[in-house]
Amino acid sequence: MLLDLYEQWMGQVGPLKKFKTKKVMWVNIAERINKYFHTGKTGLQCENRYKTVLKRKKAAVENNMTSGSSRALVRFENELNKISASDDSIQPEVTGSSRGVTIIKRKRETSLSEEPVAECSSDDMPSTSHTPQQKTKNKTIQETLLQIFEVKEKARERRHREKLQLIKQILGKENLEENVSK
């Protein structure tokens, strides 16, 4: 129930939304759990329990990735996967790799339905894609240093011209004063 409520309400945290802060959301989750199970949990206890579940899942996943270790069971895996699929701070909408571009479509408002996940390679991408892809030129260190040098050199030349212009103005005024006093 804790994970279901978190999944349902996490998108409603923020200014001008149902919950101003996550702390308020956790207090409401605790109230709902207390009402349903007739217990005395606080919002902080619920938040800490959620963090513990995440740590245990992370430890189990790391254990399962290690060769030679026995497989660890990940409790609440489906619920945590739903949460990570709908939380954009956990997973970006578009990721790229050498195999292609992965686009994860999700709804902005919280819902209990499954969000579809689409994968496509760069060859399958239509030319009229709605996601503009910018090609960035990878610069070498030499090119970057050369560009920095050019910018500094232009700034130095500009300062030199300004200094010469000021000197000419000052000398021009002195010459005028000498001519007037003669």
N, C-alpha and C positions, 0 to 999 in steps of 0.2 A: 504494500500500500504506500509506503514511503517513496519508493522509486516511481510509482505511477503518479502520485501527486506532484512530485518534483518535475517529472516530464510534462505534466499538464500545465503547471504554473510557471515554469522557468522562463517562458517567453513573455510573461506578464509582469516582469520585474523591470522597473525603470521609471523615470519621470513621466507623469501623465498616464500611467498604467495602473493596473489593479494593486500592485505592491510597489511601494517606493524603493525599498531595499530588499536584498535577499534575506536579511535578518527578519523582517516582517513576514516574508514568505515562509520562513522556517517556523515562526511562531504559529502561523495559520495551519501549517502542516501538522504541527504538534497538537494543536487544538482538535483538528479533525481526527487524528489517530487516537487521542485521549477519549473523544466522544464515541468512537467506534469500538475501541477495545477496553474502555473503562480503566485506563492507566493514568499515570501522572508524569508523562514525559514533557520536557521543555524543548523549546526551539533549538537551543544549543546542543542538546542531546541528539536530536534528530539530525542536525547538521553534521555532528561528529560521527554518527552512525553511517551517514552517506559517505563521508570521507573514508571511513574504515572499509566500507564495501569497495570503494574505488581502489584503495591501496591493495586489498586482497586480490582484486581482479588483475591489477597490474603485476603483482608478484606471481600469480598463477600463469599469466601470459608469458612473462619472462622465463618462468620455470619450464613451460611447454616449448619454448624456443631453444632451450639448452639440450644438446644431444646427450644421451645417456641417462637423463633423469626421467623418472616415471611421470606419466601424464597427470596433471593436477586438474581437478574439477573447478570450473568457474561458475560459482553460484550467481544467479540472476543475470546471466549473460544476455539473454534476449532483451530484458528491460534496459540494461546498460547500453546495449547496441542501439535501441530506439532513442535513448537520451542523446547519445553521441551523434546520431544521424540528424537529429533536429536541432542540436546546439551548434550554431555557426562559429562559436569561439573554440570549439574542439576540432572541427574539421572544416576546411575551406570548401567553397562551392565548386571550384575548378582546380584540379591538380594536373600537372604535366609530368610525364616521364619519358624514357626512351621508347617505350611501347606505344605511346600515344597520349591523348588528352582524356582525362576522366572528368565528367560533368555530373555533379550530384545535385539533383533537383529536389528541393524541399519547400514546404509551405512556410510562410513567415509566421502565421498564427499557429498556436499549438492545436494539435488535433491528435486523436488516438489512432489514426490510420497510418499505414506504412507509407513512407516516402519512397518513390521509385528512384533507382540508381541506374544511370545510363553510362555505358562505356563505349568509346569509339576511338579509332586510331586516327592519326593525322591525315591518312589517305582518305578516310571516309567523311571527313569534315566537308560540308557544303561550302561553296565559295561565298554564299550570301549568309554567312553565320551572323547571328545577333551578338555574339561575343567577339568584339574586335581584338585581334591578336597583334600586338606590336612586336616587330622584329627589333631587337636591341643589338647593337654592334658591340661585341666584346673588344675592349681596348686593351692593348698591351701596356705594361708598365712604362715602357719608353714613350708611347704615344701620350699617355696621361701626363708624364713628367714634362714632355715637350709642350703640351697644351698649357700647363701651369706656368712654365717658363715664359711662353708667349704672352700670357695675361699679365704677368709681373713686369715683363719688359715694356709692354704698352703703357702700363701704369707709371713706370719710371720715366719714360719719355714724356708722358703728359705732364708729370710734375716738373720735369726739367723745362718744358716750354712755358709753363705757368710762372716758374721762377724767373726765367729770362724776360718774360713780359713785364713782371713786376719791377725788375731792375731797370728796364727801358723806361717805364713810367716814372720811376724815381729820378733817374738821370735826366729825363726830359723836363721834369719840374725844376731841377736844380739849374739846368741850362737856361730856362726861362727866367728864373729869379736872378741869375747873374747878368743876363741881358737887360733886365729891367733896372737893376741897380747901377749899371754903367751909364 
